[in-house]
Amino acid sequence: MDLNLNSRIALVTGASKGLGYATALQLAREGCKVVINGRDEARVNGAAERIRNETGAEVVALAGDVGLPDMPAKLVQQTVDAFGGLDILITNTGGPTPGNIDSLDEAAWQKGIDLCLMAHVRLIQTALPHLRKSRSASILTVTSVSVKQPIQNLLISNSVRAAAVGLTKSLAIDLGREGIRVNSILPGWTETERVTELMTARATTNQSTVEEEMRRQAAETPLGRMGQPEEFARAAVFLVSPAASYITGVMLQVDGGSYKGTL
């Protein structure tokens, strides 16, 4: 299937590693001009270089923390300055501090809100004037399957990402008449550095090993394994592409069937 992505301009945040990197790589393979963002300058520059070498695509690396109030506007403007416009916005962020109601202070909650809700809001707000000029504008928020089925010890993530899903659905309704599609992917357990960190914390708590915790978690999915970043990326790239032109307001679980509900 031709996704009709050649020469489209995409900004992917949180893309120096993990799900964001895999998605940026897949967009580049489809012929997009891609801007990737990450907090660590050396890491995001290295990621951009790897994508260029593998795909031959035009890739720009921008360092910055999207959880900071002024950073989203800077990233959007730098993307437009680099490529002259914007067609695709993928808002992906890191995860907030793990913990429960007794261990998380107000500073941790505020940081989680800035990272997992307001980063989406600020990126979308500043990108909209440019997306409105595109003939195939698409926004994808990356959230978590935890909005359907809360994950133990991830109280901030469970709470704040649910708000990001509410934002996504509301914007799909508000922007549909303008031809701007807005969707979200709810990834389940996928083999990324973030998941390794969470499994390491579990192993410490349970006095087990990271490998054992990974096996236990994988066993809870019908497919019996964790996902791979490229499996997420293929779904993401389809959703933002013109090939998915009649899909908006969708919260797509890419979780190996781990969510057991029917709604």
Backbone torsions as a table, in degrees:
resi	resn	phi	psi	omega
1	MET	NA	131.4	174.2
2	ASP	-83.3	116.1	-178.8
3	LEU	-80.5	-5.4	177.6
4	ASN	58.8	44.7	-178.5
5	LEU	-105.4	-2.4	-176.4
6	ASN	-58.4	128.1	177.6
7	SER	71.9	5.5	173.1
8	ARG	-70.4	151.7	-177.3
9	ILE	-106.7	124.3	-175.0
10	ALA	-127.0	138.1	170.1
11	LEU	-112.6	123.8	179.3
12	VAL	-122.4	116.6	177.6
13	THR	-89.9	162.3	-177.7
14	GLY	57.9	44.3	-168.7
15	ALA	-116.7	16.8	177.4
16	SER	-81.3	-11.9	179.6
17	LYS	-161.5	175.4	170.8
18	GLY	61.0	-141.1	-174.9
19	LEU	-63.4	-40.8	-179.6
20	GLY	-64.0	-43.5	178.8
21	TYR	-63.4	-45.7	-179.7
22	ALA	-60.5	-37.6	179.6
23	THR	-69.7	-44.0	177.6
24	ALA	-60.6	-41.0	178.3
25	LEU	-61.7	-44.3	-179.4
26	GLN	-67.3	-38.0	175.4
27	LEU	-61.1	-42.5	178.9
28	ALA	-63.9	-39.5	177.2
29	ARG	-61.3	-30.5	-179.7
30	GLU	-85.2	1.9	175.1
31	GLY	98.5	8.3	178.8
32	CYS	-73.5	153.8	163.5
33	LYS	-89.7	126.2	-167.1
34	VAL	-124.6	134.3	168.7
35	VAL	-109.8	126.6	178.8
36	ILE	-115.3	148.8	-177.8
37	ASN	-129.5	147.3	172.9
38	GLY	-162.2	162.6	-176.3
39	ARG	-74.3	-33.6	-175.5
40	ASP	-92.9	115.7	-174.5
41	GLU	-60.8	-45.9	-179.1
42	ALA	-63.3	-41.0	-178.4
43	ARG	-67.9	-43.9	-177.7
44	VAL	-69.8	-34.3	175.3
45	ASN	-65.5	-40.5	177.7
46	GLY	-64.9	-39.2	178.1
47	ALA	-63.5	-43.0	178.8
48	ALA	-62.2	-40.3	180.0
49	GLU	-64.6	-40.4	178.5
50	ARG	-63.9	-41.4	179.6
51	ILE	-65.5	-43.2	177.7
52	ARG	-59.3	-46.6	-177.0
53	ASN	-64.1	-36.6	-177.9
54	GLU	-78.7	-34.7	-170.2
55	THR	-113.3	-21.1	-173.8
56	GLY	75.2	7.7	-177.4
57	ALA	-78.4	162.3	172.9
58	GLU	-81.4	120.0	-176.4
59	VAL	-134.2	130.3	177.3
60	VAL	-115.5	135.1	178.7
61	ALA	-105.2	131.5	178.0
62	LEU	-129.4	121.1	179.4
63	ALA	-88.8	142.9	176.3
64	GLY	160.3	152.8	-179.0
65	ASP	-94.1	111.0	-177.4
66	VAL	-68.5	-11.2	175.7
67	GLY	-76.0	-11.7	177.5
68	LEU	-85.1	138.8	-170.7
69	PRO	-57.7	-34.5	-174.8
70	ASP	-91.9	-8.0	-173.7
71	MET	-72.8	-41.8	-179.2
72	PRO	-55.1	-44.1	-180.0
73	ALA	-63.5	-38.6	178.4
74	LYS	-63.4	-43.3	-178.5
75	LEU	-64.2	-43.0	179.4
76	VAL	-63.6	-45.7	-179.0
77	GLN	-63.6	-40.7	179.5
78	GLN	-66.4	-33.3	175.7
79	THR	-64.7	-46.9	179.4
80	VAL	-64.6	-39.0	177.5
81	ASP	-63.1	-36.9	-177.0
82	ALA	-73.6	-41.6	-170.6
83	PHE	-122.8	-5.1	174.6
84	GLY	87.9	7.0	179.9
85	GLY	172.9	-168.9	179.0
86	LEU	-156.3	128.6	178.3
87	ASP	-111.7	-33.2	-172.2
88	ILE	-132.3	129.0	175.3
89	LEU	-122.4	120.6	176.0
90	ILE	-116.3	112.6	-176.3
91	THR	-98.3	103.6	-178.1
92	ASN	-124.4	134.9	-179.6
93	THR	-134.1	166.8	174.2
94	GLY	-72.3	175.7	-179.0
95	GLY	-91.9	149.8	178.1
96	PRO	-76.4	176.2	-178.5
97	THR	-61.5	129.7	174.7
98	PRO	-68.9	163.8	175.4
99	GLY	145.2	178.7	180.0
100	ASN	-118.2	-177.1	-173.6
101	ILE	-61.1	-27.9	-179.1
102	ASP	-82.3	-25.5	-173.5
103	SER	-98.6	-13.2	-173.6
104	LEU	-101.2	122.0	178.9
105	ASP	-90.9	176.6	-175.0
106	GLU	-65.0	-32.2	178.4
107	ALA	-63.4	-39.7	177.9
108	ALA	-65.5	-40.1	178.3
109	TRP	-63.8	-44.2	-178.6
110	GLN	-64.7	-40.5	177.7
111	LYS	-63.0	-40.4	177.9
112	GLY	-64.4	-39.5	178.1
113	ILE	-64.5	-44.9	179.2
114	ASP	-62.1	-39.4	-174.9
115	LEU	-78.5	-43.3	-168.9
116	CYS	-106.1	-1.6	173.0
117	LEU	-129.8	-60.4	-173.7
118	MET	-66.6	-28.1	175.2
119	ALA	-61.0	-41.7	175.9
120	HIS	-62.5	-47.6	-178.6
121	VAL	-58.4	-50.1	-175.2
122	ARG	-67.2	-40.5	178.2
123	LEU	-62.7	-45.7	-177.6
124	ILE	-67.4	-43.2	179.8
125	GLN	-57.2	-46.9	-176.1
126	THR	-77.8	-23.1	179.4
127	ALA	-82.5	-24.4	-172.3
128	LEU	-55.8	-43.7	179.1
129	PRO	-57.3	-32.1	179.9
130	HIS	-82.6	-39.6	177.6
131	LEU	-63.3	-32.1	179.2
132	ARG	-65.2	-18.6	178.3
133	LYS	-89.3	-8.4	-177.5
134	SER	-86.0	147.8	176.0
135	ARG	-84.8	-8.1	-178.7
136	SER	-145.9	53.6	-175.3
137	ALA	-71.2	137.5	-179.2
138	SER	-147.6	138.3	176.5
139	ILE	-121.4	135.8	175.8
140	LEU	-129.9	119.1	172.5
141	THR	-94.5	139.3	177.1
142	VAL	-103.1	119.3	-177.3
143	THR	-119.1	-118.6	-179.2
144	SER	-168.1	151.2	174.0
145	VAL	-63.2	-12.6	178.6
146	SER	-65.2	-17.0	176.3
147	VAL	-71.3	-19.7	175.2
148	LYS	-95.3	-35.7	-173.7
149	GLN	-144.6	96.5	-174.3
150	PRO	-53.1	145.2	-178.8
151	ILE	-103.9	132.0	-177.5
152	GLN	-57.4	137.4	175.6
153	ASN	70.4	14.4	175.6
154	LEU	-122.2	53.6	-171.7
155	LEU	-60.8	-45.0	-178.8
156	ILE	-64.6	-46.3	179.3
157	SER	-59.9	-46.7	179.7
158	ASN	-56.7	-40.3	-174.3
159	SER	-79.2	-51.2	-171.0
160	VAL	-75.7	-35.7	179.1
161	ARG	-67.0	-27.6	174.8
162	ALA	-62.7	-36.9	176.1
163	ALA	-65.7	-36.6	178.3
164	ALA	-64.8	-34.0	175.6
165	VAL	-67.9	-40.5	175.2
166	GLY	-60.5	-40.5	175.5
167	LEU	-60.0	-46.4	-177.3
168	THR	-61.1	-48.8	-178.6
169	LYS	-64.4	-41.1	179.4
170	SER	-62.9	-42.8	-179.5
171	LEU	-69.1	-33.6	176.5
172	ALA	-59.8	-40.0	178.4
173	ILE	-70.3	-45.2	-175.3
174	ASP	-69.0	-35.2	-171.3
175	LEU	-102.0	-4.7	-176.4
176	GLY	-58.4	-40.8	-178.7
177	ARG	-66.5	-17.5	176.7
178	GLU	-90.8	1.1	179.8
179	GLY	79.7	15.5	179.2
180	ILE	-101.4	117.5	-179.6
181	ARG	-91.5	141.8	-178.5
182	VAL	-134.4	118.7	-179.3
183	ASN	-133.2	170.8	176.0
184	SER	-137.1	148.4	169.4
185	ILE	-110.9	135.2	179.2
186	LEU	-108.2	86.1	-178.3
187	PRO	-70.8	143.7	171.0
188	GLY	-91.8	-156.0	-177.3
189	TRP	-69.6	117.1	-176.8
190	THR	-129.1	144.7	-175.3
191	GLU	-74.8	88.2	177.2
192	THR	-128.3	171.9	178.4
193	GLU	-62.7	-37.0	178.9
194	ARG	-60.6	-44.6	-179.5
195	VAL	-67.0	-38.1	176.4
196	THR	-60.4	-40.3	177.2
197	GLU	-61.8	-43.7	179.9
198	LEU	-65.7	-39.8	178.9
199	MET	-68.6	-32.0	177.0
200	THR	-65.3	-42.2	177.7
201	ALA	-63.9	-41.4	177.5
202	ARG	-61.9	-43.0	-178.3
203	ALA	-61.6	-38.5	177.9
204	THR	-64.7	-44.5	179.9
205	THR	-64.3	-42.2	-174.3
206	ASN	-91.2	-1.0	-177.4
207	GLN	54.3	47.2	177.7
208	SER	-125.2	-157.4	178.0
209	THR	-115.8	160.5	177.0
210	VAL	-60.0	-41.4	-179.0
211	GLU	-61.4	-41.1	179.4
212	GLU	-66.2	-41.8	178.5
213	GLU	-65.4	-37.4	177.3
214	MET	-64.1	-41.6	179.1
215	ARG	-64.3	-42.1	179.6
216	ARG	-62.4	-44.6	-178.8
217	GLN	-66.9	-42.4	179.8
218	ALA	-62.0	-35.2	-178.0
219	ALA	-66.0	-17.5	-178.7
220	GLU	-81.9	-9.1	178.1
221	THR	-95.3	145.3	177.2
222	PRO	-56.2	-31.8	179.4
223	LEU	-80.1	-9.8	173.7
224	GLY	72.9	21.4	180.0
225	ARG	-156.4	165.5	170.5
226	MET	-82.9	160.9	177.8
227	GLY	-79.6	165.6	174.0
228	GLN	-108.5	145.8	-178.0
229	PRO	-53.8	-35.4	-178.8
230	GLU	-68.0	-25.2	176.9
231	GLU	-70.3	-39.2	172.0
232	PHE	-62.9	-46.1	-174.5
233	ALA	-60.3	-40.6	-178.8
234	ARG	-63.7	-39.1	177.1
235	ALA	-67.0	-41.9	-179.0
236	ALA	-62.8	-46.1	-177.2
237	VAL	-65.9	-37.9	175.1
238	PHE	-61.6	-46.5	-175.9
239	LEU	-61.6	-36.0	-178.8
240	VAL	-85.6	-6.4	-174.6
241	SER	-85.9	158.0	173.8
242	PRO	-60.0	-18.4	176.8
243	ALA	-64.6	-21.0	179.2
244	ALA	-105.1	37.3	-169.1
245	SER	-64.6	-16.5	179.4
246	TYR	-111.3	22.4	179.2
247	ILE	-116.1	115.2	174.4
248	THR	-150.1	153.9	-178.4
249	GLY	73.0	19.2	-177.3
250	VAL	-95.1	136.7	172.9
251	MET	-109.9	92.7	-171.2
252	LEU	-89.0	120.5	175.0
253	GLN	-82.0	124.4	172.0
254	VAL	-118.2	80.0	-165.9
255	ASP	-137.7	12.6	179.7
256	GLY	66.1	17.1	-179.7
257	GLY	83.5	15.4	-174.5
258	SER	-68.8	-29.3	176.1
259	TYR	-75.6	124.3	-171.6
260	LYS	-96.4	-4.2	-178.0
261	GLY	-74.7	169.5	179.5
262	THR	-102.9	-9.4	-178.5
263	LEU	-118.2	NA	NA
